[in-house]
Amino acid sequence: MMRSLYSGVSGLKTHQTKMDVIGNNIANVNTTAYKTKSITFSDMLYQTTQAASGPDPETQKAGTNARQIGLGVKSSAISTSITTEGATQSTGNPFDLKITGEAFFVVSDGTNTYFTRDGSFNVDSAGYLAMAGTGYNVMGWTEVDQTTGKVIQNTVKPIQVMGAEHETYAAEATTQAYLAGILDKFDDNLETNAGKQINLQIYDKLGYEYNLKFGVTPITGTVQSTKSVTNTERLYELPASIELVDNSTLTYAKATDGTEITKTSIPEDLLEQIEDAARAAYEADPTKNPVTVAINSAPANVKPDTTLNLGNTISNYSEWNGMAITVKFSGETAYKAIDENGVSLGLLDAEDTVLEQFYDMANMADIGDKATLKTDFSNGLVVTQKTYTDGTDPQYSFLKTDGTDLGFVVDYEDISKMLAIDASPEVLSQYTSTEDTTTDEVLEGQYQVKLLSMTDSQQTEVDLNAFGADGLSYNLVYNTADGTFNYVGNPGSNTITVNLSALGTNFENLEIDFSNTENTDNGGSSTVAATKGDVDGLNTGRKVGEMTGVSISTDGTIYATYSNGQSKILAQIAVATFANAMGLANAGDNLYEETQNSGSFDGVGVDITAGGTGYLTTGVLEMSNVDLSAEFTEMITTQRGFQANSRIITVSDTLLEELVNLKR
């Protein structure tokens, strides 16, 4: 009976312990990444009242089993369901992480290293990634190979995601670019002086942006050919002499107050007499300008002075009687042509340089001076007109009558002003001939690429003289059979190099690839355009970038993104795995410590995606893996077990009571 009492006590104790475990599980039903625990029982030592015996072959007696009385129950083990993942809870915080797999985050308080499944992290004031609850630093790999851009996996260190060295991304000069698209030979833009224009934006080493403007024009070549010519020789009779005459424009005004008098307001015959009188006075003395003409009624003829006497006709112009009119000469002169009989042929609208070829004008200085025709042209001037059947403008040659070519530097349009005086020149002869000629034709598939201008972001022009003449133009050649790219610059080359470094140390040379262009039909519209960087998007150059965000990939790599479109690796979160994760010891605050039975942490950790370990998910947390239905069921069985063990004590006490009562 005493043994049963103690068996019942042991049962009460173990079930109480189990209830403690269940209560702890239920209490942590909403604890981030909490792992449910379970307890197992084992029976205690047994009291053997009779040992087992074997069969006796001599006596033919069978063997007997041992007789043992159990001494109760005890707690065997308390296990943590550490490999069972909890459900996912979305938080939207980019620094909240959930591990899928059996790994653990590595955290440190600066002295000790702990392990956790709780991925509720934030960034502290120093920029380090830390646990939100404890402030312990999240550990990982913080060194990045500058050549490969990959994280170097060595001893884990605290991860700093915010810091002075991460706030900006340095500028970089553009070193490569490429052209792609169709260059249509029928594009109207190719026929302009600048050609088809292509813009390219680049950066220098300081991050300043520049615009390069290129022009593409067809290359022309000289073609030798012949053409038919109709030659017509005409003999022109030139005026015998020329005279320098006044050709002024006249303006009229009242002499008393200077009021202008319009030409149309003066009667026509009076105007003629006023003009004749004024011109006679002006030619007699050109210093008289303006000339004053006085109108009076004295009976006399018109005289070449400044007094105009109208005689008996004054009654017809009574309103003008006694008026004084000023006549102003503008001062222009002209040449009047005169034939051999002294008859005027009209004014010659020809330049002095033309007239000097035919007349002796050295002594002509004043109005009225005359110049005679040079003896060489006394018999006329022979003009040969060449008319071309291909539409080329007519050409003219000028000969003396003896056949000597004058070799004039003035063209026919100037000389024709003088030749037009001879209304019907004599045609001496007309014949046809052929002439060798050269024409410029566009060479199929050949173009010139020229750097037209370079401007900065303020539209200020950059002086291109530093390049030199050879550094601005390049030949661009396509295969005429199919329009595919052949070469640019020199045969066999796909690229040209613009020597931007000649502009200063803040520039780097720019290599431009043309191999992605073609010279084919596109309806007269070219689509060729320039893009900075190579076809893989590298070497584009950039301006200085400000950090705009931080992201974490599934392998724990932490990236910083910048306003210039760049990103870089800051660090990688390392994780730890253990041969026996259930052997880890709870340290509180959702932390675990290694034990002798869990396996040890090597100080380096592993990449979570390596070897199928798992992966990380951002913006979510792992919830507790406590199953309330299972816990409540366990609670019921524990309660009944505790109740049954209490009955053992109650019944044993009753038996003891009966035994005590035997003395009565």
Secondary structure per residue as TSV (DSSP state, phi and psi in degrees):
chain	resnum	aa	ss	phi	psi
A	1	M	-	360.0	-36.0
A	2	M	H	-66.1	-36.4
A	3	R	H	-63.5	-40.7
A	4	S	H	-65.1	-35.1
A	5	L	H	-60.2	-47.1
A	6	Y	H	-72.2	-29.4
A	7	S	H	-63.8	-41.7
A	8	G	H	-64.6	-39.5
A	9	V	H	-62.1	-44.0
A	10	S	H	-62.6	-36.8
A	11	G	H	-65.0	-40.8
A	12	L	H	-62.2	-42.6
A	13	K	H	-63.4	-46.6
A	14	T	H	-66.7	-39.1
A	15	H	H	-69.9	-31.4
A	16	Q	H	-63.9	-42.2
A	17	T	H	-61.5	-42.1
A	18	K	H	-63.2	-38.8
A	19	M	H	-65.0	-34.5
A	20	D	H	-61.9	-42.7
A	21	V	H	-63.9	-46.6
A	22	I	H	-61.0	-44.6
A	23	G	H	-61.0	-38.9
A	24	N	H	-65.5	-39.1
A	25	N	H	-62.2	-47.5
A	26	I	H	-65.9	-38.2
A	27	A	H	-61.2	-29.4
A	28	N	T	-102.8	24.8
A	29	V	T	-62.4	-25.1
A	30	N	T	-114.1	15.5
A	31	T	S	-79.0	128.9
A	32	T	T	-57.2	126.2
A	33	A	T	60.2	19.8
A	34	Y	-	-66.8	141.3
A	35	K	-	-110.5	123.3
A	36	T	-	-64.0	149.3
A	37	K	E	-117.7	152.3
A	38	S	E	-138.5	151.9
A	39	I	E	-118.5	143.6
A	40	T	E	-120.3	149.8
A	41	F	E	-107.0	157.9
A	42	S	E	-141.9	149.8
A	43	D	E	-73.5	155.6
A	44	M	-	-89.1	-173.9
A	45	L	-	-59.3	151.6
A	46	Y	E	-109.4	146.6
A	47	Q	E	-95.7	119.4
A	48	T	E	-91.6	116.3
A	49	T	E	-89.7	-22.1
A	50	Q	E	-154.2	128.1
A	51	A	-	-74.8	159.4
A	52	A	-	-73.1	147.7
A	53	S	B	-125.8	151.4
A	54	G	-	-95.0	168.2
A	55	P	-	-67.3	148.0
A	56	D	B	-106.4	110.6
A	57	P	T	-68.7	-25.0
A	58	E	T	-76.0	-44.1
A	59	T	T	-92.0	-6.7
A	60	Q	T	64.7	27.1
A	61	K	B	-92.9	134.2
A	62	A	-	-74.8	158.9
A	63	G	-	-79.0	161.3
A	64	T	B	-123.8	149.1
A	65	N	-	-79.5	158.5
A	66	A	-	-68.2	149.7
A	67	R	E	-109.2	113.0
A	68	Q	E	-129.8	140.4
A	69	I	E	-115.4	123.8
A	70	G	E	-71.8	152.2
A	71	L	-	-108.4	13.0
A	72	G	-	122.3	-157.7
A	73	V	E	-129.8	156.1
A	74	K	E	-143.9	163.1
A	75	S	E	-73.2	126.4
A	76	S	E	-88.7	-53.9
A	77	A	E	-157.1	148.7
A	78	I	E	-114.6	116.0
A	79	S	E	-109.1	148.8
A	80	T	E	-107.6	127.5
A	81	S	-	-79.7	67.3
A	82	I	T	-78.7	-20.5
A	83	T	T	-91.1	-5.4
A	84	T	S	-89.8	120.3
A	85	E	-	-77.1	145.4
A	86	G	-	-84.0	169.3
A	87	A	-	-67.5	165.7
A	88	T	E	-94.7	133.6
A	89	Q	E	-119.2	121.5
A	90	S	E	-80.6	135.1
A	91	T	-	-122.8	-25.5
A	92	G	-	81.2	-6.7
A	93	N	-	-81.7	119.4
A	94	P	T	-64.0	-17.5
A	95	F	T	-93.6	-2.2
A	96	D	B	-81.5	129.1
A	97	L	E	-128.8	145.9
A	98	K	E	-125.3	133.0
A	99	I	E	-91.3	126.2
A	100	T	E	-101.9	115.9
A	101	G	E	128.8	-168.5
A	102	E	S	-107.3	18.7
A	103	A	-	-88.8	173.2
A	104	F	E	-132.9	144.2
A	105	F	E	-68.2	148.6
A	106	V	E	-106.1	124.0
A	107	V	E	-130.1	160.1
A	108	S	E	-144.8	144.3
A	109	D	-	-94.9	11.2
A	110	G	S	100.8	-21.6
A	111	T	S	-121.5	-50.6
A	112	N	-	-107.7	152.9
A	113	T	E	-106.1	133.4
A	114	Y	E	-126.9	171.5
A	115	F	E	-134.0	144.3
A	116	T	E	-152.5	155.4
A	117	R	S	-102.6	-4.1
A	118	D	-	-79.7	109.7
A	119	G	-	-101.2	25.0
A	120	S	B	-81.8	94.5
A	121	F	E	-112.6	160.5
A	122	N	E	-148.2	-178.4
A	123	V	E	-110.9	127.6
A	124	D	-	-82.8	-178.9
A	125	S	T	-65.0	-20.8
A	126	A	T	-89.6	-0.7
A	127	G	S	90.0	9.2
A	128	Y	B	-91.2	145.7
A	129	L	E	-78.7	125.4
A	130	A	E	-142.9	162.0
A	131	M	E	-67.2	137.0
A	132	A	T	-67.9	-33.9
A	133	G	T	-82.2	-40.8
A	134	T	T	-107.9	-20.0
A	135	G	-	79.9	5.6
A	136	Y	-	-67.8	140.7
A	137	N	E	-71.4	137.1
A	138	V	E	-80.1	133.7
A	139	M	E	-101.3	150.1
A	140	G	E	-173.2	-164.8
A	141	W	E	-101.9	127.5
A	142	T	-	-115.4	-3.4
A	143	E	E	-98.0	135.5
A	144	V	E	-120.6	130.7
A	145	D	-	-70.6	117.7
A	146	Q	T	-69.9	-19.9
A	147	T	T	-81.4	-49.6
A	148	T	T	-93.1	-19.7
A	149	G	-	76.8	11.7
A	150	K	-	-101.2	154.6
A	151	V	E	-74.4	138.3
A	152	I	E	-90.3	120.6
A	153	Q	-	-89.7	97.3
A	154	N	-	-131.7	-157.4
A	155	T	S	-56.2	134.1
A	156	V	-	-69.8	148.0
A	157	K	E	-138.9	163.2
A	158	P	E	-59.0	142.8
A	159	I	-	-99.2	119.5
A	160	Q	B	-103.2	114.4
A	161	V	-	-99.7	-17.1
A	162	M	S	-124.0	128.7
A	163	G	S	-175.1	167.6
A	164	A	G	-58.1	-37.2
A	165	E	G	-73.8	-12.3
A	166	H	G	-106.6	-5.4
A	167	E	S	-69.7	-31.9
A	168	T	E	-129.5	158.8
A	169	Y	E	-116.1	122.9
A	170	A	-	-61.0	150.1
A	171	A	-	-71.3	160.5
A	172	E	B	-149.2	140.6
A	173	A	-	-75.5	146.8
A	174	T	-	-75.5	127.5
A	175	T	-	-116.4	-13.5
A	176	Q	E	-139.3	153.6
A	177	A	E	-155.9	166.3
A	178	Y	E	-148.2	153.3
A	179	L	E	-107.5	142.3
A	180	A	E	-144.0	146.9
A	181	G	E	126.3	-171.3
A	182	I	E	-104.1	134.6
A	183	L	-	-108.6	102.0
A	184	D	-	-85.3	124.3
A	185	K	T	-66.3	-17.3
A	186	F	T	-95.0	10.0
A	187	D	-	-66.6	124.0
A	188	D	G	-60.5	-27.9
A	189	N	G	-63.4	-25.0
A	190	L	G	-67.3	-21.2
A	191	E	G	-87.3	-7.3
A	192	T	S	-78.2	166.5
A	193	N	S	-60.6	-41.7
A	194	A	S	-83.3	-18.8
A	195	G	-	81.6	-167.9
A	196	K	E	-70.0	119.1
A	197	Q	E	-93.7	138.7
A	198	I	E	-130.0	127.7
A	199	N	E	-102.0	144.8
A	200	L	E	-140.1	122.0
A	201	Q	E	-93.7	132.8
A	202	I	E	-135.9	170.8
A	203	Y	E	-123.1	149.4
A	204	D	-	-93.5	-175.8
A	205	K	T	-65.2	-22.1
A	206	L	T	-91.9	-0.5
A	207	G	-	89.2	6.0
A	208	Y	-	-78.1	142.2
A	209	E	E	-96.1	141.6
A	210	Y	E	-132.7	153.1
A	211	N	E	-116.0	121.3
A	212	L	E	-98.7	130.7
A	213	K	E	-113.9	118.4
A	214	F	E	-106.8	148.4
A	215	G	E	-120.0	135.7
A	216	V	E	-113.3	120.9
A	217	T	E	-128.5	149.3
A	218	P	E	-67.4	149.7
A	219	I	E	-93.6	131.6
A	220	T	E	-105.7	152.1
A	221	G	E	-130.2	159.0
A	222	T	E	-85.5	129.5
A	223	V	E	-117.3	127.2
A	224	Q	E	-86.3	134.9
A	225	S	E	-157.3	-178.5
A	226	T	E	-126.1	159.0
A	227	K	E	-146.8	153.7
A	228	S	E	-82.9	143.7
A	229	V	E	-130.2	134.4
A	230	T	E	-102.8	118.5
A	231	N	E	-103.0	124.1
A	232	T	E	-122.9	119.1
A	233	E	E	-100.3	125.2
A	234	R	E	-122.3	142.7
A	235	L	E	-105.5	118.6
A	236	Y	E	-102.9	136.1
A	237	E	-	-92.0	122.9
A	238	L	-	-95.1	151.7
A	239	P	-	-57.4	145.4
A	240	A	S	-67.0	-33.8
A	241	S	E	-153.7	167.9
A	242	I	E	-131.5	153.0
A	243	E	E	-129.1	138.2
A	244	L	E	-80.8	117.3
A	245	V	E	-125.2	159.8
A	246	D	E	-77.5	136.8
A	247	N	-	-131.6	37.2
A	248	S	-	-71.0	154.8
A	249	T	-	-90.2	131.4
A	250	L	E	-100.7	138.3
A	251	T	E	-124.5	149.1
A	252	Y	E	-123.0	145.5
A	253	A	E	-155.6	157.6
A	254	K	E	-71.1	134.0
A	255	A	T	-69.6	-24.4
A	256	T	T	-72.5	-44.9
A	257	D	T	-129.8	1.0
A	258	G	-	79.3	9.8
A	259	T	-	-64.3	130.4
A	260	E	E	-69.1	139.5
A	261	I	E	-114.8	121.7
A	262	T	-	-71.3	149.4
A	263	K	G	-63.5	-35.1
A	264	T	G	-75.1	-15.4
A	265	S	G	-83.5	-11.6
A	266	I	S	-92.7	131.8
A	267	P	-	-53.3	143.1
A	268	E	H	-60.4	-46.4
A	269	D	H	-71.0	-31.6
A	270	L	H	-68.7	-39.3
A	271	L	H	-61.2	-40.1
A	272	E	H	-64.4	-41.8
A	273	Q	H	-67.6	-38.5
A	274	I	H	-63.8	-43.9
A	275	E	H	-67.6	-41.8
A	276	D	H	-62.7	-42.3
A	277	A	H	-65.5	-43.8
A	278	A	H	-66.1	-42.5
A	279	R	H	-66.7	-38.2
A	280	A	H	-62.0	-40.9
A	281	A	H	-68.6	-38.8
A	282	Y	H	-68.9	-40.8
A	283	E	H	-69.8	-30.8
A	284	A	H	-70.4	-33.8
A	285	D	-	-149.3	92.5
A	286	P	T	-61.3	-10.9
A	287	T	T	-75.0	-15.6
A	288	K	-	-81.3	88.3
A	289	N	-	-150.5	107.3
A	290	P	S	-83.1	163.8
A	291	V	E	-99.2	135.6
A	292	T	E	-100.0	127.0
A	293	V	E	-112.9	119.5
A	294	A	E	-97.9	132.8
A	295	I	E	-105.9	122.5
A	296	N	E	-139.6	178.3
A	297	S	-	-104.6	12.2
A	298	A	-	-62.2	133.1
A	299	P	S	-70.4	104.8
A	300	A	-	-164.6	166.1
A	301	N	-	-82.0	168.5
A	302	V	-	-68.3	128.8
A	303	K	-	-113.3	152.8
A	304	P	S	-78.1	58.2
A	305	D	S	-140.4	-158.2
A	306	T	S	-97.8	13.3
A	307	T	E	-117.6	125.6
A	308	L	E	-108.7	111.3
A	309	N	E	-101.8	119.4
A	310	L	-	-94.4	-6.8
A	311	G	G	60.9	-138.2
A	312	N	G	-69.5	-10.6
A	313	T	G	-88.1	5.0
A	314	I	G	-62.8	-26.4
A	315	S	G	-63.8	-23.7
A	316	N	G	-75.6	-16.6
A	317	Y	G	-131.5	44.1
A	318	S	G	-58.7	-31.7
A	319	E	G	-69.6	-19.4
A	320	W	G	-98.2	-9.4
A	321	N	T	-61.6	129.6
A	322	G	T	81.8	1.7
A	323	M	-	-85.7	142.6
A	324	A	E	-109.2	127.4
A	325	I	E	-118.6	132.2
A	326	T	E	-93.3	133.9
A	327	V	E	-116.8	119.2
A	328	K	E	-107.3	134.1
A	329	F	E	-100.9	134.1
A	330	S	-	-74.7	-21.0
A	331	G	-	99.0	1.5
A	332	E	-	-72.0	149.9
A	333	T	E	-123.1	164.1
A	334	A	E	-151.5	173.6
A	335	Y	E	-111.9	130.3
A	336	K	E	-102.6	130.3
A	337	A	E	-84.6	138.3
A	338	I	E	-131.7	132.6
A	339	D	-	-82.2	-177.1
A	340	E	T	-67.6	-15.2
A	341	N	T	-95.8	6.1
A	342	G	S	81.6	10.5
A	343	V	-	-86.2	134.0
A	344	S	E	-70.7	134.4
A	345	L	E	-104.3	4.6
A	346	G	E	102.6	175.6
A	347	L	E	-77.2	145.4
A	348	L	E	-98.8	115.9
A	349	D	-	-91.4	68.7
A	350	A	-	-132.9	154.0
A	351	E	-	-76.7	154.2
A	352	D	H	-57.4	-37.9
A	353	T	H	-63.8	-28.1
A	354	V	H	-78.6	-46.9
A	355	L	H	-63.1	-33.1
A	356	E	T	-63.6	-20.7
A	357	Q	T	-68.9	-24.5
A	358	F	T	-116.2	-25.0
A	359	Y	B	-123.4	151.2
A	360	D	-	-86.3	95.1
A	361	M	-	-105.1	12.0
A	362	A	T	-62.4	-32.3
A	363	N	T	-101.2	10.4
A	364	M	-	-85.8	116.2
A	365	A	-	-134.2	-36.0
A	366	D	S	-115.3	160.3
A	367	I	T	-61.0	133.6
A	368	G	T	101.3	-16.1
A	369	D	-	-67.5	144.3
A	370	K	E	-120.4	152.9
A	371	A	E	-132.1	134.8
A	372	T	E	-96.0	159.3
A	373	L	B	-68.5	137.9
A	374	K	-	-64.0	148.7
A	375	T	G	-58.0	-35.2
A	376	D	G	-58.4	-21.5
A	377	F	G	-115.3	15.1
A	378	S	T	-64.6	-25.5
A	379	N	T	-95.8	2.8
A	380	G	-	113.3	179.4
A	381	L	E	-126.5	129.4
A	382	V	E	-95.2	122.8
A	383	V	E	-115.4	124.2
A	384	T	E	-103.4	120.8
A	385	Q	E	-101.1	126.0
A	386	K	E	-106.2	117.5
A	387	T	E	-109.6	128.7
A	388	Y	E	-103.9	139.4
A	389	T	T	-73.8	-15.7
A	390	D	T	-89.6	7.4
A	391	G	-	90.7	-0.3
A	392	T	-	-61.6	142.8
A	393	D	-	-56.3	142.3
A	394	P	-	-58.6	150.6
A	395	Q	E	-121.8	153.9
A	396	Y	E	-131.9	145.7
A	397	S	E	-126.6	150.9
A	398	F	E	-123.2	125.5
A	399	L	E	-127.3	149.6
A	400	K	E	-72.9	166.0
A	401	T	T	-65.5	-17.6
A	402	D	T	-85.9	4.2
A	403	G	S	92.6	-0.7
A	404	T	-	-72.7	129.2
A	405	D	B	-78.2	127.0
A	406	L	-	-74.0	-29.1
A	407	G	-	64.4	42.8
A	408	F	-	-61.4	143.5
A	409	V	S	-93.4	-11.2
A	410	V	S	-90.0	154.6
A	411	D	-	-92.4	176.8
A	412	Y	H	-64.0	-31.7
A	413	E	H	-61.1	-36.4
A	414	D	H	-73.2	-45.6
A	415	I	H	-69.1	-31.0
A	416	S	H	-62.8	-22.3
A	417	K	H	-64.4	-31.1
A	418	M	H	-89.3	-38.1
A	419	L	H	-67.2	-23.5
A	420	A	T	-63.9	-16.0
A	421	I	T	-64.9	-34.5
A	422	D	S	-83.5	100.0
A	423	A	S	-68.4	-27.6
A	424	S	S	-137.3	77.8
A	425	P	-	-65.2	151.5
A	426	E	E	-79.5	130.8
A	427	V	E	-85.6	116.0
A	428	L	E	-81.8	-43.8
A	429	S	E	-163.3	161.6
A	430	Q	E	-146.6	129.6
A	431	Y	E	-152.8	165.2
A	432	T	E	-111.5	153.1
A	433	S	E	-153.6	174.9
A	434	T	E	-121.2	148.2
A	435	E	E	-129.5	143.7
A	436	D	E	-72.6	139.5
A	437	T	E	-142.6	155.1
A	438	T	E	-122.4	137.0
A	439	T	E	-128.3	152.6
A	440	D	E	-94.3	123.7
A	441	E	E	-124.4	148.6
A	442	V	E	-69.3	129.6
A	443	L	E	-83.3	125.1
A	444	E	E	-59.7	128.6
A	445	G	E	74.0	10.1
A	446	Q	E	-120.0	130.7
A	447	Y	E	-137.0	163.5
A	448	Q	E	-117.1	129.5
A	449	V	E	-103.2	125.3
A	450	K	E	-130.3	135.5
A	451	L	E	-76.5	111.2
A	452	L	E	-85.2	-42.1
A	453	S	E	-160.3	164.9
A	454	M	E	-143.8	122.4
A	455	T	E	-126.1	150.7
A	456	D	E	-89.8	-174.5
A	457	S	T	-66.8	-15.7
A	458	Q	T	-96.5	12.4
A	459	Q	-	64.4	23.5
A	460	T	-	-85.9	131.2
A	461	E	B	-71.7	137.3
A	462	V	-	-94.1	133.0
A	463	D	-	-69.1	120.3
A	464	L	G	-92.9	3.8
A	465	N	G	-62.5	-23.2
A	466	A	G	-64.1	-23.3
A	467	F	G	-74.6	-29.7
A	468	G	-	81.7	163.9
A	469	A	G	-62.1	-36.5
A	470	D	G	-76.7	-13.4
A	471	G	G	-92.1	9.5
A	472	L	S	-116.4	-19.8
A	473	S	E	-125.0	143.1
A	474	Y	E	-143.8	143.6
A	475	N	E	-81.6	139.1
A	476	L	E	-125.6	118.3
A	477	V	E	-123.9	137.0
A	478	Y	E	-119.4	156.6
A	479	N	-	-72.7	124.2
A	480	T	T	-71.0	-20.0
A	481	A	T	-72.1	-43.0
A	482	D	T	-131.1	1.4
A	483	G	-	77.4	7.4
A	484	T	B	-76.0	158.7
A	485	F	E	-64.3	137.9
A	486	N	E	-109.3	-65.5
A	487	Y	E	-161.9	166.7
A	488	V	E	-135.4	140.9
A	489	G	S	80.1	-88.7
A	490	N	S	-120.7	149.8
A	491	P	T	-51.3	135.0
A	492	G	T	90.1	-4.5
A	493	S	-	-102.4	136.3
A	494	N	S	-94.4	-10.5
A	495	T	E	-133.4	160.0
A	496	I	E	-120.9	155.2
A	497	T	E	-118.2	116.8
A	498	V	E	-87.7	119.6
A	499	N	-	-78.9	66.5
A	500	L	G	-65.9	-24.8
A	501	S	G	-62.2	-17.3
A	502	A	G	-67.4	-16.9
A	503	L	G	-84.0	-13.3
A	504	G	-	147.5	169.3
A	505	T	T	-71.6	-14.9
A	506	N	T	-86.9	7.9
A	507	F	-	-116.0	154.9
A	508	E	-	-123.3	152.5
A	509	N	-	-60.8	145.0
A	510	L	E	-112.4	122.8
A	511	E	E	-101.8	124.4
A	512	I	E	-116.5	126.3
A	513	D	E	-97.1	129.0
A	514	F	E	-108.5	2.2
A	515	S	E	-67.7	-13.5
A	516	N	E	-95.7	16.0
A	517	T	E	-104.9	161.1
A	518	E	E	-146.4	154.6
A	519	N	-	-111.2	77.3
A	520	T	-	-130.2	174.0
A	521	D	-	-75.5	131.5
A	522	N	S	-140.9	38.7
A	523	G	T	69.0	26.9
A	524	G	T	80.5	11.3
A	525	S	-	-123.7	127.4
A	526	S	-	-91.7	139.2
A	527	T	-	-111.9	2.2
A	528	V	-	-61.0	133.5
A	529	A	E	-145.9	157.9
A	530	A	E	-106.5	143.4
A	531	T	E	-132.5	133.9
A	532	K	E	-74.9	147.2
A	533	G	S	91.7	168.8
A	534	D	-	-84.2	-178.1
A	535	V	T	-66.0	-17.4
A	536	D	T	-92.1	5.2
A	537	G	S	80.1	18.2
A	538	L	-	-100.2	160.2
A	539	N	S	60.7	32.9
A	540	T	-	-77.7	-17.4
A	541	G	-	78.0	165.0
A	542	R	B	-166.8	160.3
A	543	K	-	-91.1	174.2
A	544	V	-	-65.6	133.8
A	545	G	E	-113.8	141.2
A	546	E	E	-94.5	143.2
A	547	M	E	-62.9	129.8
A	548	T	E	-113.3	-14.0
A	549	G	E	-179.9	167.5
A	550	V	E	-130.3	136.7
A	551	S	E	-133.4	154.9
A	552	I	E	-123.6	127.4
A	553	S	-	-86.4	176.8
A	554	T	T	-66.6	-21.5
A	555	D	T	-93.9	7.3
A	556	G	-	88.2	2.3
A	557	T	E	-72.3	130.7
A	558	I	E	-101.3	122.4
A	559	Y	E	-112.3	142.3
A	560	A	E	-106.4	135.3
A	561	T	E	-109.6	149.8
A	562	Y	E	-129.7	160.7
A	563	S	T	-66.5	-16.6
A	564	N	T	-91.3	14.0
A	565	G	S	85.0	0.9
A	566	Q	-	-93.1	162.7
A	567	S	E	-144.7	156.0
A	568	K	E	-149.0	156.6
A	569	I	E	-82.4	128.4
A	570	L	E	-93.7	-41.9
A	571	A	E	-172.0	179.0
A	572	Q	E	-137.1	131.9
A	573	I	E	-72.3	124.2
A	574	A	-	-91.5	151.3
A	575	V	E	-124.6	164.3
A	576	A	E	-120.8	144.4
A	577	T	-	-125.1	153.7
A	578	F	-	-132.9	145.8
A	579	A	T	-61.5	-37.5
A	580	N	T	-131.6	85.7
A	581	A	G	-63.8	-28.8
A	582	M	G	-71.5	-9.7
A	583	G	G	-83.2	-5.6
A	584	L	-	-67.2	148.9
A	585	A	E	-100.9	136.9
A	586	N	E	-69.1	135.0
A	587	A	E	-117.3	9.9
A	588	G	E	77.8	167.4
A	589	D	T	56.9	34.9
A	590	N	T	62.9	25.6
A	591	L	E	-110.8	154.6
A	592	Y	E	-127.6	154.8
A	593	E	E	-122.6	148.5
A	594	E	-	-73.6	151.7
A	595	T	-	-129.3	176.0
A	596	Q	T	-65.0	-24.7
A	597	N	T	-96.7	-3.6
A	598	S	T	-93.1	-23.8
A	599	G	-	98.9	162.6
A	600	S	-	-110.4	157.7
A	601	F	-	-93.4	129.8
A	602	D	-	-84.1	-1.2
A	603	G	S	87.4	-7.7
A	604	V	S	-108.6	-45.4
A	605	G	-	82.2	-173.2
A	606	V	B	-134.5	159.9
A	607	D	-	-76.1	126.5
A	608	I	T	-63.3	-25.9
A	609	T	T	-89.1	-5.0
A	610	A	G	-81.0	133.3
A	611	G	G	67.4	23.9
A	612	G	G	72.0	23.5
A	613	T	-	-65.3	-35.3
A	614	G	E	146.8	-155.5
A	615	Y	E	-159.1	167.7
A	616	L	E	-106.8	147.5
A	617	T	E	-124.1	130.7
A	618	T	E	-94.7	155.9
A	619	G	T	78.7	8.1
A	620	V	E	-137.9	162.4
A	621	L	E	-127.9	156.7
A	622	E	E	-86.1	128.7
A	623	M	-	-86.4	172.1
A	624	S	-	-62.9	145.3
A	625	N	-	-98.0	20.1
A	626	V	-	-68.7	129.2
A	627	D	-	-102.0	105.3
A	628	L	H	-61.8	-36.2
A	629	S	H	-63.5	-40.9
A	630	A	H	-68.7	-39.1
A	631	E	H	-65.7	-41.1
A	632	F	H	-66.4	-35.6
A	633	T	H	-65.0	-44.7
A	634	E	H	-62.7	-34.4
A	635	M	H	-64.2	-40.1
A	636	I	H	-63.4	-47.4
A	637	T	H	-67.6	-33.3
A	638	T	H	-67.1	-42.1
A	639	Q	H	-60.5	-44.1
A	640	R	H	-67.8	-36.7
A	641	G	H	-64.6	-43.6
A	642	F	H	-62.2	-41.5
A	643	Q	H	-62.2	-42.9
A	644	A	H	-65.5	-40.6
A	645	N	H	-67.1	-32.7
A	646	S	H	-67.0	-29.5
A	647	R	H	-68.9	-32.1
A	648	I	H	-59.5	-44.7
A	649	I	H	-67.0	-42.1
A	650	T	H	-62.2	-46.5
A	651	V	H	-67.8	-42.0
A	652	S	H	-61.3	-38.1
A	653	D	H	-63.9	-37.6
A	654	T	H	-65.3	-40.8
A	655	L	H	-64.4	-42.2
A	656	L	H	-62.8	-36.7
A	657	E	H	-63.8	-41.6
A	658	E	H	-64.3	-38.9
A	659	L	H	-64.4	-41.9
A	660	V	H	-64.5	-34.1
A	661	N	G	-73.0	-7.8
A	662	L	G	-66.3	-23.7
A	663	K	G	-73.5	-13.4
A	664	R	-	-72.2	360.0
